[in-house]
Amino acid sequence: MPHCSVIGAGLAGCEAALWLAGRGVQVTLYEQKPLRFSPAHKSAGFAELVCSNSLKAERPDSASGLLKLEMRALGSRLLPCAESARVAAGGALAVDRDRFSAAVTAQVEAEPNITVVRREVTAIDESAPLLVASGPLTEGALAGAIAALAGGQELSFYDAVAPIVTAESLDYGRIFAASRYGRGEADYLNCPFNKEEYEAFHAALIAAERAPQHAADAGLTVYEGCMPIEVMAARGADTIRFGPLRPVGLRDPRTGHRPWANVQLRAENAGRTLYNLVGFQTNLKWGEQKRVFSMIPGLEHAEFVRYGVMHRNTFLNAPAVLTPELCLKDHPNVFFAGQITGFEGYMESAASGLLAARALWARLTGQAYAPPPENTMCGALLAYITTPNKDFQPMGANMGILPRPAAVQAIRDKRERYLALSQAARAAMADWAQLLN
Ligand SMILES: Cc1cc2nc3c(=O)[nH]c(=O)nc-3n(C[C@H](O)[C@H](O)[C@H](O)COP(=O)(O)OP(=O)(O)OC[C@H]3O[C@@H](n4cnc5c(N)ncnc54)[C@H](O)[C@@H]3O)c2cc1C
């Protein structure tokens, strides 16, 4: 009977271990709790939700809902656990985190093909295929071992991320494409402020509510280049106007003048369906980000697919080091799953556990493996993290990363458009899931 090790009994590790065990693989699952806790983990149970208790939307026309439907097609064992621990949350799947963790722990412990070993793993034995799912707070000897395998510099520790919006939600009546001084292509989208708009925005920004700093981040050093926009704004009325919001080298085609201040949006993906707010790394609460950043001209109805965050987040430079099988290019026995790969979010982490488990299973049983089609949410996320990107940052499920056939793009109603994308993705995922059977 094939055997493999899984390091970390978090969301990705449990999902992968249960899936592999269900196919007859003997799994040794290593978990450091309760001998050692990261600053964010508090309980001895598996699949601990360290922050929010929401697993996000369930509607099939939403990115998170689509992801869950695909996970079901792939045989997720965590979703039924989540349902058993559900708490009321409108259209979202939110859980009682203790009951959810208890349900997952019980499933893992009841699985005869899984042996749980409670100890901290400090080295990686690549003599046989194994799965690393130690999460974004991986530290110490294991972090060192991963960094060494991934080429030393290829393990990132980012602490500041700017929000991302969808291209289709922007108001192009206000926004104009241009690079400063007309250099090169018109690579940026520009959101021009007049004086009154800027003053109102600045006042809202410095008064907005900030997220409490997580214990995991105690002692976090913020580099000057990564300073939160609200901290910079608080230094003076014009500080950001001479910093990330400087209008120099730009002319607003609507007025013919240089704007008073200007926010630039930079393409986040090759298809230019997503844009990040340049220089807007922030620690504001998510609701406050939506409220205040929607005051930026042209972003009044912006759809935020990712909010800015500031916390320690250890992840691989996946485009440089990972294959679509989720193993290291130079160490093919070492597979990865979870947030450490750049799949961002609870359900995304679990979904990547399912993908890595399938690839690992194919390797163990000598079968051919092809990644899921790119028009599925899982396939699009996988393509995102393995496509060359010099400013790679983790990415969660969102409709902006799905390829758009012309027929879908022509659908005017956004909900209908998303439903069409979702239907195509589910059909493609059903076929892909069937391949294994
Ligand atoms: C502070 C913080 C807050 C977050 N909040 C949210 C949120 O609200 N919503 C959301 O969707 N996402 C959130 N995320 C992102 C992400 O979804 C979670 O981190 C998620 O838990 C990642 O799942 P994972 O399986 O990759 O890692 P984890 O769930 O962290 O699991 C990793 C497991 O590996 C174990 N482990 C680590 N090192 C070793 C070792 N050396 N030996 C043995 N075991 C080890 C850990 O104890 C842990 O049980 C947050 C991330 C952080 C850091």
The ligand as a MOL file (V3000), in Angstrom:
LIG
                    3D

  0  0  0     0  0            999 V3000
M  V30 BEGIN CTAB
M  V30 COUNTS 53 58 0 0 0
M  V30 BEGIN ATOM
M  V30 1 C -3.1490 35.9230 11.2580 0
M  V30 2 C -3.8860 35.3350 10.0910 0
M  V30 3 C -5.2590 35.5460 9.9650 0
M  V30 4 C -5.9790 34.9890 8.8870 0
M  V30 5 N -7.3040 35.2060 8.7860 0
M  V30 6 C -8.0060 34.6640 7.7580 0
M  V30 7 C -9.4270 34.8510 7.6740 0
M  V30 8 O -10.0320 35.4980 8.5190 0
M  V30 9 N -10.0920 34.2910 6.6240 0
M  V30 10 C -9.4490 33.5400 5.6870 0
M  V30 11 O -10.0920 33.0210 4.7610 0
M  V30 12 N -8.0980 33.3550 5.7390 0
M  V30 13 C -7.3700 33.8920 6.7580 0
M  V30 14 N -6.0090 33.7150 6.8250 0
M  V30 15 C -5.3300 33.0290 5.7160 0
M  V30 16 C -5.4510 31.4880 5.6540 0
M  V30 17 O -6.7200 31.1520 5.1690 0
M  V30 18 C -5.2340 30.7730 6.9590 0
M  V30 19 O -3.9560 31.0380 7.4160 0
M  V30 20 C -5.4240 29.2510 6.8240 0
M  V30 21 O -5.4750 28.7010 8.0970 0
M  V30 22 C -4.3370 28.5910 6.0010 0
M  V30 23 O -4.5180 27.1920 5.9860 0
M  V30 24 P -3.2500 26.2250 5.9360 0
M  V30 25 O -3.7800 24.8270 5.9680 0
M  V30 26 O -2.3680 26.6080 4.8370 0
M  V30 27 O -2.4310 26.5220 7.2800 0
M  V30 28 P -2.8930 26.3720 8.8110 0
M  V30 29 O -4.3580 26.2870 8.9160 0
M  V30 30 O -2.1650 27.4370 9.5540 0
M  V30 31 O -2.3140 24.9470 9.2190 0
M  V30 32 C -0.9420 24.6960 9.3590 0
M  V30 33 C -0.7670 23.6370 10.4270 0
M  V30 34 O 0.5830 23.1950 10.4020 0
M  V30 35 C 1.0610 23.0900 11.7410 0
M  V30 36 N 2.5200 23.2330 11.6880 0
M  V30 37 C 3.2030 24.3670 11.3580 0
M  V30 38 N 4.5420 24.1200 11.4060 0
M  V30 39 C 4.6890 22.8050 11.7530 0
M  V30 40 C 5.8190 21.9820 11.9800 0
M  V30 41 N 7.0690 22.4480 11.8590 0
M  V30 42 N 5.6180 20.6740 12.3410 0
M  V30 43 C 4.3440 20.1960 12.4870 0
M  V30 44 N 3.2410 20.9470 12.3170 0
M  V30 45 C 3.4120 22.2420 11.9440 0
M  V30 46 C 0.3420 24.2080 12.4630 0
M  V30 47 O 0.3240 23.9970 13.8660 0
M  V30 48 C -1.0420 24.1690 11.8340 0
M  V30 49 O -1.9080 23.3030 12.5210 0
M  V30 50 C -5.2750 34.2370 7.9030 0
M  V30 51 C -3.8950 34.0510 8.0290 0
M  V30 52 C -3.2020 34.5830 9.1080 0
M  V30 53 C -1.7350 34.3550 9.2230 0
M  V30 END ATOM
M  V30 BEGIN BOND
M  V30 1 1 1 2
M  V30 2 1 2 3
M  V30 3 2 2 52
M  V30 4 2 3 4
M  V30 5 1 4 5
M  V30 6 1 4 50
M  V30 7 2 5 6
M  V30 8 1 6 7
M  V30 9 1 6 13
M  V30 10 2 7 8
M  V30 11 1 7 9
M  V30 12 1 9 10
M  V30 13 2 10 11
M  V30 14 1 10 12
M  V30 15 2 12 13
M  V30 16 1 13 14
M  V30 17 1 14 15
M  V30 18 1 14 50
M  V30 19 1 15 16
M  V30 20 1 16 17
M  V30 21 1 16 18
M  V30 22 1 18 19
M  V30 23 1 18 20
M  V30 24 1 20 21
M  V30 25 1 20 22
M  V30 26 1 22 23
M  V30 27 1 23 24
M  V30 28 2 24 25
M  V30 29 1 24 26
M  V30 30 1 24 27
M  V30 31 1 27 28
M  V30 32 2 28 29
M  V30 33 1 28 30
M  V30 34 1 28 31
M  V30 35 1 31 32
M  V30 36 1 32 33
M  V30 37 1 33 34
M  V30 38 1 33 48
M  V30 39 1 34 35
M  V30 40 1 35 36
M  V30 41 1 35 46
M  V30 42 1 36 37
M  V30 43 1 36 45
M  V30 44 2 37 38
M  V30 45 1 38 39
M  V30 46 1 39 40
M  V30 47 2 39 45
M  V30 48 1 40 41
M  V30 49 2 40 42
M  V30 50 1 42 43
M  V30 51 2 43 44
M  V30 52 1 44 45
M  V30 53 1 46 47
M  V30 54 1 46 48
M  V30 55 1 48 49
M  V30 56 2 50 51
M  V30 57 1 51 52
M  V30 58 1 52 53
M  V30 END BOND
M  V30 END CTAB
M  END
